[in-house]
Amino acid sequence: MNGHEIAGAGAGIVSDAPAPLTAPVLPPPGEIAALEPIERMKRRWPMVLAAGLTLLMVAGLARELFGEGLAALGATVPERPVFYVAFALLYMSPPTFDWLIFRRLWGLPPAGLAALVKKRIANEVVFGYSGEAYFYAWARARLKMVTAPFGAVKDVSILSAIAGNAITLAMVAIALPFGKGLLTPTQFNTLVGSVAVTIAMSLPFLIFSRRVFSLDRATLWWIFWMHCTRLVFGSTMIALAWHFAMPEVSVGMWLFLAAGRLLVSRLPLVPNKDLLFANFAILLIGQGEALSELVAFTAALTLLAHIVLIAGFGLQALAARVRA
């Protein structure tokens, strides 16, 4: 066999030797450097969003403050300490009940209560549901605590709205037989339209619940009843606070007015809700000037609590950075 035949034969033989390892293809160093800021931004966006919403909270509080939001504090101030105890329980009820809910869902530590207080403040002084965006960003920045917070935050927020609508409709059913004579035909038609809109707003979430909600049915029902309890508790606390400020009006009448306040605050299609509630309350108990001052004082005291807590959280964060 000549050399050409040997070479030809060797060409048909498949070698058992392993193929040489090839190095993975990596992007050029310049591209790696360009990708690093993007990855850092992906990790930092929750902190950026939370910081931005905090600044909006401060701006909203400043707007309320310079818009004479605290002017009512110079009016007649309730002297009984129990008024302020009931007010404190009223103020802290939304974040406390939220904390109990997320404690069960995530094992939320007590430190999370501060984030839930900011959630409440953002919803009241920035715009609706900005507090949920803040709390979601806060949770995302703490992935060791929970890896997928969006579904739980979404479900809790939707159930809060549904519970509010359910309590509102229950209040309408209870109060309408007693208050129908106080309403003009136009007001009655507005009330009926508002009830229809309230029902229509809740129905899609109930019909498509399997597509909308992420949590299991038992947990959803528990959250719903927690929100209902929160609303009833809050109405009871504001009724007690007002009774302690004006003890000449019975607790039962204040409870009726607190239910009316909740009803008016949640119904759509009702313009100037505060004025409507004030007129309704004055019709029932009289003492228009004293009642107006009390309602205004409660609103101003809420704003003052917002300002004090935001300032306290800011000082706490500053002290933590100094210690670090």
C-alpha positions as CSV (number, residue, x, y, z in Angstrom):
1,M,0.0,0.0,0.0
2,N,1.6,3.3,-1.0
3,G,1.6,6.5,0.9
4,H,-1.5,7.9,-0.9
5,E,-3.5,4.8,-0.1
6,I,-2.5,5.0,3.5
7,A,-3.5,8.6,3.7
8,G,-6.9,7.8,2.1
9,A,-7.5,5.0,4.5
10,G,-6.6,7.2,7.4
11,A,-9.1,9.8,6.3
12,G,-12.0,7.4,6.8
13,I,-11.1,6.6,10.4
14,V,-13.1,8.4,13.1
15,S,-10.8,9.3,16.0
16,D,-11.9,8.5,19.6
17,A,-9.9,11.4,21.0
18,P,-12.1,14.1,22.6
19,A,-12.6,17.3,20.7
20,P,-10.6,20.2,22.0
21,L,-12.5,22.4,24.5
22,T,-13.4,25.8,23.2
23,A,-13.6,28.8,25.4
24,P,-17.1,30.4,25.8
25,V,-17.8,33.4,23.7
26,L,-17.8,36.5,25.9
27,P,-18.8,40.0,24.9
28,P,-16.0,42.5,24.6
29,P,-14.9,44.1,27.9
30,G,-16.5,47.4,26.8
31,E,-19.9,45.7,26.4
32,I,-19.6,44.1,29.9
33,A,-18.9,47.5,31.4
34,A,-21.9,49.0,29.6
35,L,-24.2,46.2,31.0
36,E,-23.2,46.7,34.6
37,P,-25.1,50.0,35.2
38,I,-28.2,48.4,33.7
39,E,-28.0,45.5,36.1
40,R,-27.4,47.9,39.0
41,M,-30.5,49.9,37.9
42,K,-32.6,46.8,37.8
43,R,-31.6,46.1,41.4
44,R,-32.0,49.7,42.5
45,W,-35.3,50.7,40.9
46,P,-37.4,49.8,43.9
47,M,-35.3,52.1,46.1
48,V,-35.4,54.9,43.5
49,L,-39.2,54.6,43.3
50,A,-39.7,54.5,47.0
51,A,-37.4,57.6,47.4
52,G,-39.3,59.5,44.7
53,L,-42.7,58.7,46.3
54,T,-41.3,59.8,49.7
55,L,-40.3,63.2,48.2
56,L,-43.8,63.5,46.7
57,M,-45.2,62.8,50.2
58,V,-43.1,65.6,51.6
59,A,-44.3,67.9,48.8
60,G,-47.9,67.0,49.4
61,L,-47.7,67.6,53.1
62,A,-46.0,71.0,52.4
63,R,-48.8,71.9,50.1
64,E,-51.4,71.0,52.7
65,L,-49.5,72.9,55.4
66,F,-49.0,76.1,53.5
67,G,-52.6,75.8,52.2
68,E,-53.8,76.5,55.8
69,G,-54.3,72.8,56.4
70,L,-53.5,73.3,60.1
71,A,-55.5,76.4,60.6
72,A,-58.2,74.5,62.4
73,L,-55.9,73.6,65.2
74,G,-56.4,77.1,66.5
75,A,-60.1,76.5,67.0
76,T,-61.7,74.9,70.0
77,V,-59.4,72.1,71.1
78,P,-60.9,69.0,72.9
79,E,-59.6,68.9,76.4
80,R,-60.4,65.3,77.4
81,P,-57.3,63.0,76.9
82,V,-59.6,60.1,75.8
83,F,-60.3,62.1,72.6
84,Y,-56.7,61.8,71.6
85,V,-56.5,58.1,72.6
86,A,-59.5,57.3,70.4
87,F,-57.9,59.5,67.6
88,A,-54.6,57.7,67.9
89,L,-56.4,54.3,67.6
90,L,-58.3,55.6,64.6
91,Y,-55.2,56.9,62.9
92,M,-53.2,53.7,63.4
93,S,-56.0,51.3,62.5
94,P,-55.3,51.2,58.7
95,P,-51.5,50.4,58.9
96,T,-52.0,48.1,61.9
97,F,-54.6,46.0,60.1
98,D,-52.4,46.0,57.0
99,W,-49.5,44.8,59.1
100,L,-51.6,42.0,60.5
101,I,-52.5,40.9,57.0
102,F,-48.9,41.0,55.6
103,R,-47.7,39.4,58.8
104,R,-49.7,36.3,57.9
105,L,-48.8,36.5,54.2
106,W,-45.1,37.2,54.5
107,G,-44.1,37.1,58.2
108,L,-43.7,40.9,58.0
109,P,-41.5,42.1,60.9
110,P,-42.6,45.0,63.1
111,A,-40.3,47.3,61.1
112,G,-42.7,47.0,58.2
113,L,-45.3,49.0,60.2
114,A,-43.4,52.2,59.3
115,A,-43.6,51.4,55.6
116,L,-47.4,50.8,56.0
117,V,-47.8,54.1,57.7
118,K,-46.0,55.8,54.7
119,K,-48.3,53.8,52.5
120,R,-51.3,55.4,54.2
121,I,-49.8,58.9,54.0
122,A,-49.0,58.6,50.3
123,N,-52.5,57.5,49.5
124,E,-53.9,60.6,51.3
125,V,-51.5,63.4,50.2
126,V,-50.1,62.2,46.9
127,F,-52.7,60.4,44.8
128,G,-54.8,57.2,45.1
129,Y,-52.9,53.9,45.2
130,S,-49.5,55.7,45.3
131,G,-49.1,54.1,48.7
132,E,-49.5,50.7,47.2
133,A,-46.7,51.5,44.7
134,Y,-44.5,52.7,47.6
135,F,-45.1,49.6,49.6
136,Y,-44.5,47.3,46.6
137,A,-41.2,49.0,46.0
138,W,-40.3,48.8,49.7
139,A,-41.0,45.0,49.6
140,R,-39.1,44.5,46.4
141,A,-36.0,46.1,47.9
142,R,-36.2,43.4,50.6
143,L,-36.2,40.3,48.5
144,K,-34.9,38.2,51.3
145,M,-38.3,38.7,53.0
146,V,-40.5,38.0,50.0
147,T,-39.6,37.1,46.4
148,A,-42.9,38.0,44.6
149,P,-44.7,40.8,46.4
150,F,-46.8,42.1,43.6
151,G,-49.6,39.5,43.7
152,A,-50.1,39.9,47.4
153,V,-50.1,43.7,47.3
154,K,-52.5,43.7,44.4
155,D,-54.9,41.2,46.1
156,V,-54.9,43.1,49.4
157,S,-55.6,46.4,47.7
158,I,-58.5,45.1,45.6
159,L,-60.0,43.4,48.6
160,S,-59.7,46.6,50.5
161,A,-61.8,48.4,47.9
162,I,-64.3,45.6,47.7
163,A,-64.7,45.5,51.5
164,G,-65.2,49.3,51.5
165,N,-67.9,49.0,48.8
166,A,-69.6,46.1,50.7
167,I,-69.7,48.1,54.0
168,T,-70.9,51.2,52.1
169,L,-73.8,49.2,50.5
170,A,-74.6,47.7,54.0
171,M,-74.7,51.3,55.4
172,V,-77.0,52.4,52.6
173,A,-79.4,49.5,53.4
174,I,-79.4,50.4,57.1
175,A,-79.5,54.2,56.8
176,L,-81.8,54.7,53.9
177,P,-85.1,54.0,55.7
178,F,-84.2,56.5,58.4
179,G,-82.6,59.2,56.1
180,K,-84.8,59.1,53.0
181,G,-86.9,61.9,54.2
182,L,-83.9,64.2,54.6
183,L,-82.9,63.8,50.9
184,T,-84.2,65.9,48.0
185,P,-85.3,64.0,44.9
186,T,-82.1,65.0,43.2
187,Q,-80.0,63.7,46.1
188,F,-81.9,60.5,46.2
189,N,-81.4,59.9,42.5
190,T,-77.7,60.6,42.9
191,L,-77.6,58.1,45.8
192,V,-79.3,55.4,43.7
193,G,-76.9,56.1,40.8
194,S,-73.9,56.0,43.1
195,V,-75.0,52.6,44.5
196,A,-75.4,51.2,41.0
197,V,-71.8,52.4,40.1
198,T,-70.4,51.0,43.3
199,I,-71.9,47.6,42.5
200,A,-70.7,47.7,38.9
201,M,-67.2,48.5,40.1
202,S,-67.0,45.4,42.3
203,L,-68.7,42.9,40.0
204,P,-65.8,42.4,37.5
205,F,-63.4,41.4,40.3
206,L,-66.0,38.9,41.7
207,I,-66.9,37.4,38.3
208,F,-63.3,37.0,37.1
209,S,-61.8,36.3,40.6
210,R,-59.8,33.3,39.4
211,R,-58.0,35.4,36.9
212,V,-57.7,38.5,39.1
213,F,-56.5,37.1,42.4
214,S,-53.2,35.3,43.2
215,L,-53.9,34.0,46.7
216,D,-56.0,31.0,47.6
217,R,-59.7,31.4,48.4
218,A,-59.4,30.9,52.2
219,T,-56.8,33.6,52.5
220,L,-58.8,36.0,50.3
221,W,-61.8,35.6,52.5
222,W,-59.7,36.2,55.7
223,I,-58.2,39.3,54.2
224,F,-61.7,40.5,53.2
225,W,-63.0,40.1,56.7
226,M,-59.9,41.8,58.1
227,H,-60.7,44.9,56.0
228,C,-64.3,44.9,57.0
229,T,-63.2,44.7,60.7
230,R,-60.9,47.6,60.1
231,L,-63.6,49.8,58.6
232,V,-66.0,49.0,61.5
233,F,-63.3,49.6,64.1
234,G,-62.3,53.0,62.4
235,S,-65.9,54.2,62.4
236,T,-66.3,53.2,66.0
237,M,-63.1,55.1,67.0
238,I,-64.1,58.3,65.3
239,A,-67.6,58.1,66.8
240,L,-66.0,57.7,70.3
241,A,-63.5,60.5,69.6
242,W,-66.3,62.9,68.6
243,H,-68.4,61.8,71.6
244,F,-65.5,62.6,74.0
245,A,-65.2,66.0,72.3
246,M,-68.9,66.7,72.4
247,P,-70.3,64.5,75.2
248,E,-73.8,66.2,75.0
249,V,-74.4,64.1,71.8
250,S,-75.0,60.4,72.5
251,V,-72.6,57.7,71.3
252,G,-75.4,56.1,69.3
253,M,-75.9,59.3,67.3
254,W,-72.2,59.7,66.7
255,L,-72.1,56.0,65.5
256,F,-74.9,56.8,63.1
257,L,-72.9,59.9,61.8
258,A,-69.7,57.9,61.5
259,A,-71.6,55.4,59.3
260,G,-72.9,58.3,57.3
261,R,-69.4,59.7,57.0
262,L,-68.1,56.4,55.7
263,L,-71.0,56.2,53.3
264,V,-70.5,59.7,51.9
265,S,-66.8,59.3,51.5
266,R,-67.0,56.2,49.4
267,L,-69.9,56.8,47.1
268,P,-69.0,58.0,43.6
269,L,-71.0,60.7,41.7
270,V,-71.4,62.7,44.9
271,P,-69.8,66.2,44.6
272,N,-68.4,68.1,47.6
273,K,-68.6,65.1,50.0
274,D,-67.3,67.0,53.1
275,L,-70.0,69.6,52.7
276,L,-72.7,67.0,52.2
277,F,-71.7,65.2,55.3
278,A,-71.5,68.4,57.4
279,N,-75.0,69.4,56.3
280,F,-76.3,66.0,57.0
281,A,-74.7,66.0,60.5
282,I,-76.0,69.5,61.3
283,L,-79.5,68.5,60.3
284,L,-79.4,65.6,62.8
285,I,-77.7,67.1,65.8
286,G,-77.6,70.8,65.2
287,Q,-74.7,72.8,66.8
288,G,-73.5,73.6,63.3
289,E,-70.5,75.8,64.3
290,A,-69.2,73.4,67.0
291,L,-69.6,70.4,64.7
292,S,-67.9,72.1,61.8
293,E,-65.0,73.1,64.0
294,L,-64.7,69.5,65.4
295,V,-64.7,68.0,61.9
296,A,-62.1,70.5,60.7
297,F,-60.0,69.9,63.9
298,T,-60.0,66.1,63.3
299,A,-58.8,66.7,59.7
300,A,-56.0,69.1,60.8
301,L,-54.9,66.7,63.6
302,T,-54.6,64.0,60.9
303,L,-52.4,66.2,58.8
304,L,-50.3,67.1,61.8
305,A,-49.8,63.4,62.6
306,H,-48.7,62.8,59.0
307,I,-46.1,65.6,59.2
308,V,-44.7,64.4,62.6
309,L,-44.4,60.8,61.4
310,I,-42.7,61.7,58.1
311,A,-40.3,63.9,59.9
312,G,-39.6,61.2,62.5
313,F,-39.0,58.6,59.8
314,G,-36.6,61.0,58.0
315,L,-34.6,61.6,61.2
316,Q,-34.5,57.9,61.9
317,A,-33.1,57.2,58.4
318,L,-30.5,60.0,58.8
319,A,-29.4,58.6,62.1
320,A,-29.1,55.1,60.6
321,R,-26.8,56.5,57.9
322,V,-24.6,58.3,60.4
323,R,-24.2,55.2,62.5
324,A,-23.3,53.2,59.3
